[in-house]
Amino acid sequence: MSEVLIEVNDLVQAINDPAVVIERREGRLHLVAVNQAALNAFGRPAEAVLGTGFTAYYRPEELASLERRVRGVLATRRSASHEVVRELPTGRFVFESWLTPLSDEQVLGIGRDISVRAAAVARAAELESLTGTGTWSWSLVDDAVRWSPELRRVLDLPARSVPSLAGAVERIHPDDVEEVFRTLEEVIRSGHSAASEYRHRGTDGSERRIFARAGLVRDADDRPVRLFGTVQDVTERRRLQRREQQAAVAARQLDRALQLNDDVIQSLARATLALQLGRLDDVESAVHDGMETVRAIMGELLRSTTAFGGGLRSGDLRRRSLDEAPRPLPTASGDRDPAA
């Protein structure tokens, strides 16, 4: 037995990550071997740890969870892994842990400290939430897809659905699917990142505008192995931009309307003065100039408003046809044409 224990100790000490050997006897867990990395994490010397249980380092619910995992590994004779947060004397750690059966009663436990990685993931998730940006990845090797929680929220995807390419594509507007895939194919072909914007349908039938970016990861042999990217809901941004454009058009329309008013008033003033002076040719010239100004400005207003789907349209104004006879002008004396 002592020789076996020595071999186990040698095995544990050869591992760089924190490692322990757990023995289950009489329904309880005992630490029978611990390497230096684990002792550093426990913050205790070997004599204070060996032969003890985990009650000094685990809360009751955590200890119950560990006991279940150890029993499962011993019963199935198969290794198992899990992620666990440990509050140890030396601080708070996040471990990616593996349990491997050594015998009918002993399990080798190895914990890799992923606290830095876990913290980075947490900060990335916080940043995603603050910016409303979701992330995804798609392995070109095994077709595995990953969605971040924020991506699920942005694209209104079920929280527990299995990430898949089909699951994301089925919500894209049918008219935009081809363009999305064309963008991804271009990223794979060129190796350069690219962006696209498409319409996305929510579970409630609403339509959102999604701005997406995609990039490519290649292996050491320069083969494409993974696509990754971001998505962001830009529906409100596009709506505000459209409102700004419409406001700019409205401002231009107001300016031109004021110009129309000024130019027409000037033409009418000229015509009135010409009438008072009996200069009928000048009256006709002033009226003609005024009508040309009206036609030019109204034509511009029509083009600018119809460009944004609103305002005046060509059928909204009823203008006299060109071949219609003009109304006779009054004479200098104020007499009206009998046919008027």
MISE-589530 format. One line per field, with one value per residue (C-alpha): x, y, z; residue number from 1. Coordinates in steps of 0.1 Angstrom, whole numbers, plus 5000, padded with zeros to 4 digits. Layout:
<recs>
x <- c(X,...) $
y <- c(Y,...) $
z <- c(Z,...) $
seq <- c(NUM,...) $
</recs>
This chain:
<recs>
x <- c(5000,5028,5045,5012,5009,5045,5037,5005,5026,5051,5023,5007,5040,5048,5017,5022,4986,4970,4964,4951,4942,4908,4900,4864,4861,4833,4812,4836,4862,4899,4929,4957,4981,4986,5012,5028,5006,4975,4991,4998,4962,4950,4975,4984,5013,5011,5007,4976,4960,4968,4944,4917,4884,4873,4851,4877,4876,4841,4807,4783,4765,4798,4810,4778,4783,4819,4809,4783,4809,4834,4808,4798,4834,4841,4808,4813,4851,4851,4867,4846,4852,4835,4841,4840,4845,4866,4869,4903,4924,4946,4917,4888,4897,4879,4891,4885,4886,4891,4883,4899,4894,4927,4911,4878,4883,4906,4902,4928,4916,4934,4924,4936,4933,4913,4905,4922,4903,4870,4875,4882,4851,4830,4843,4837,4801,4796,4810,4787,4757,4767,4771,4743,4767,4766,4794,4794,4819,4815,4841,4847,4863,4835,4806,4803,4786,4789,4765,4771,4742,4740,4737,4707,4691,4699,4686,4657,4669,4657,4680,4684,4684,4715,4736,4735,4740,4705,4690,4704,4697,4661,4653,4670,4647,4646,4656,4688,4700,4720,4738,4748,4763,4780,4797,4809,4822,4841,4857,4868,4881,4900,4908,4898,4870,4837,4804,4768,4734,4703,4667,4660,4626,4617,4595,4567,4569,4587,4615,4649,4679,4711,4746,4771,4808,4828,4864,4885,4910,4935,4957,4995,4991,4970,4938,4906,4894,4870,4847,4838,4820,4796,4760,4743,4707,4708,4671,4667,4700,4687,4653,4670,4692,4661,4645,4676,4675,4638,4644,4672,4649,4621,4646,4655,4619,4611,4641,4629,4593,4605,4625,4594,4573,4599,4604,4567,4560,4587,4572,4537,4550,4567,4534,4514,4537,4537,4499,4498,4522,4503,4532,4515,4546,4563,4533,4534,4572,4569,4541,4561,4592,4571,4556,4590,4603,4573,4578,4616,4612,4581,4599,4628,4604,4587,4619,4633,4601,4594,4630,4621,4587,4567,4555,4543,4540,4535,4498,4492,4494,4469,4486,4471,4482,4506,4481,4454,4448,4460,4435,4433,4451,4431,4437,4455,4421,4409,4383,4379,4377,4341,4350,4365) $
y <- c(5000,5024,5017,5025,5057,5067,5062,5083,5111,5110,5113,5142,5161,5158,5178,5216,5225,5221,5184,5162,5126,5121,5089,5080,5057,5052,5077,5106,5122,5125,5141,5116,5134,5170,5187,5221,5240,5228,5236,5272,5275,5262,5284,5256,5233,5196,5184,5206,5192,5156,5131,5158,5162,5193,5209,5237,5247,5239,5252,5223,5226,5227,5196,5178,5186,5174,5141,5135,5141,5117,5090,5094,5090,5060,5043,5049,5046,5075,5109,5140,5177,5208,5245,5255,5288,5283,5308,5298,5314,5329,5344,5337,5313,5298,5263,5241,5207,5171,5140,5108,5074,5058,5028,5017,5043,5070,5098,5122,5158,5184,5220,5245,5281,5300,5330,5354,5339,5338,5375,5384,5365,5383,5417,5409,5399,5431,5451,5432,5441,5477,5481,5458,5438,5400,5377,5343,5318,5290,5262,5253,5221,5205,5229,5238,5272,5294,5322,5347,5355,5390,5376,5356,5387,5408,5382,5371,5335,5310,5310,5272,5264,5247,5271,5263,5280,5270,5285,5319,5319,5309,5344,5363,5379,5356,5384,5390,5355,5353,5386,5374,5342,5361,5382,5351,5335,5367,5367,5330,5337,5369,5364,5400,5410,5424,5438,5435,5448,5427,5424,5400,5388,5384,5358,5385,5391,5424,5433,5446,5458,5440,5452,5423,5419,5387,5378,5346,5325,5304,5275,5272,5259,5289,5270,5287,5270,5294,5323,5348,5380,5405,5415,5447,5459,5492,5496,5527,5542,5538,5553,5583,5587,5587,5613,5635,5631,5640,5669,5682,5678,5697,5725,5727,5727,5755,5775,5770,5778,5811,5818,5809,5834,5861,5856,5853,5884,5903,5891,5902,5936,5941,5931,5954,5983,5976,5976,6009,6023,6007,5986,5953,5937,5942,5927,5895,5893,5896,5870,5847,5850,5843,5811,5799,5804,5785,5756,5753,5754,5731,5706,5705,5701,5672,5654,5659,5647,5617,5605,5598,5583,5612,5647,5660,5637,5644,5637,5661,5693,5700,5722,5736,5718,5736,5738,5754,5790,5815,5837,5871,5899,5930,5961,5992,6009,5981,5969,5931,5910,5901,5865,5863) $
z <- c(5000,5009,4975,4957,4978,4968,4932,4935,4952,4924,4899,4917,4922,4885,4876,4872,4879,4913,4918,4946,4952,4968,4986,4995,5025,5050,5030,5034,5012,5023,5008,5005,4982,4973,4951,4958,4934,4954,4987,4974,4965,4999,5017,5041,5046,5036,5072,5077,5046,5041,5057,5061,5044,5025,5052,5058,5022,5009,5020,5027,4994,4975,4994,4986,4949,4950,4967,4940,4913,4929,4934,4897,4885,4907,4896,4859,4859,4835,4837,4841,4840,4853,4861,4897,4917,4949,4978,4992,5019,4992,4972,4949,4920,4890,4882,4852,4871,4859,4880,4869,4886,4899,4918,4933,4960,4947,4922,4908,4908,4886,4886,4861,4873,4846,4868,4844,4814,4833,4843,4807,4795,4822,4811,4774,4783,4802,4772,4748,4770,4773,4735,4725,4704,4702,4691,4673,4658,4633,4630,4594,4606,4626,4619,4656,4662,4693,4702,4730,4754,4740,4704,4715,4729,4698,4674,4697,4697,4724,4754,4755,4718,4704,4684,4647,4614,4603,4635,4627,4590,4593,4608,4581,4555,4525,4502,4522,4528,4495,4503,4538,4524,4496,4523,4543,4511,4503,4538,4534,4499,4507,4543,4550,4573,4558,4569,4557,4568,4566,4578,4606,4617,4654,4670,4672,4635,4638,4614,4626,4608,4618,4611,4610,4607,4600,4601,4595,4614,4595,4608,4606,4570,4560,4558,4569,4601,4618,4610,4638,4640,4657,4652,4663,4661,4641,4636,4657,4644,4608,4618,4633,4603,4581,4603,4601,4563,4561,4585,4562,4532,4550,4558,4522,4512,4536,4523,4487,4497,4512,4480,4459,4480,4476,4438,4431,4451,4432,4399,4410,4421,4387,4370,4392,4385,4348,4348,4365,4339,4310,4299,4289,4275,4309,4326,4304,4310,4348,4349,4327,4349,4380,4365,4354,4390,4404,4379,4387,4425,4426,4403,4428,4457,4440,4433,4469,4486,4465,4470,4507,4501,4514,4509,4475,4445,4409,4410,4440,4420,4392,4367,4335,4304,4281,4252,4274,4263,4289,4307,4289,4308,4318,4297,4310,4316,4338,4313,4313,4281,4273,4270,4305) $
seq <- c(1,2,3,4,5,6,7,8,9,10,11,12,13,14,15,16,17,18,19,20,21,22,23,24,25,26,27,28,29,30,31,32,33,34,35,36,37,38,39,40,41,42,43,44,45,46,47,48,49,50,51,52,53,54,55,56,57,58,59,60,61,62,63,64,65,66,67,68,69,70,71,72,73,74,75,76,77,78,79,80,81,82,83,84,85,86,87,88,89,90,91,92,93,94,95,96,97,98,99,100,101,102,103,104,105,106,107,108,109,110,111,112,113,114,115,116,117,118,119,120,121,122,123,124,125,126,127,128,129,130,131,132,133,134,135,136,137,138,139,140,141,142,143,144,145,146,147,148,149,150,151,152,153,154,155,156,157,158,159,160,161,162,163,164,165,166,167,168,169,170,171,172,173,174,175,176,177,178,179,180,181,182,183,184,185,186,187,188,189,190,191,192,193,194,195,196,197,198,199,200,201,202,203,204,205,206,207,208,209,210,211,212,213,214,215,216,217,218,219,220,221,222,223,224,225,226,227,228,229,230,231,232,233,234,235,236,237,238,239,240,241,242,243,244,245,246,247,248,249,250,251,252,253,254,255,256,257,258,259,260,261,262,263,264,265,266,267,268,269,270,271,272,273,274,275,276,277,278,279,280,281,282,283,284,285,286,287,288,289,290,291,292,293,294,295,296,297,298,299,300,301,302,303,304,305,306,307,308,309,310,311,312,313,314,315,316,317,318,319,320,321,322,323,324,325,326,327,328,329,330,331,332,333,334,335,336,337,338,339,340) $
</recs>
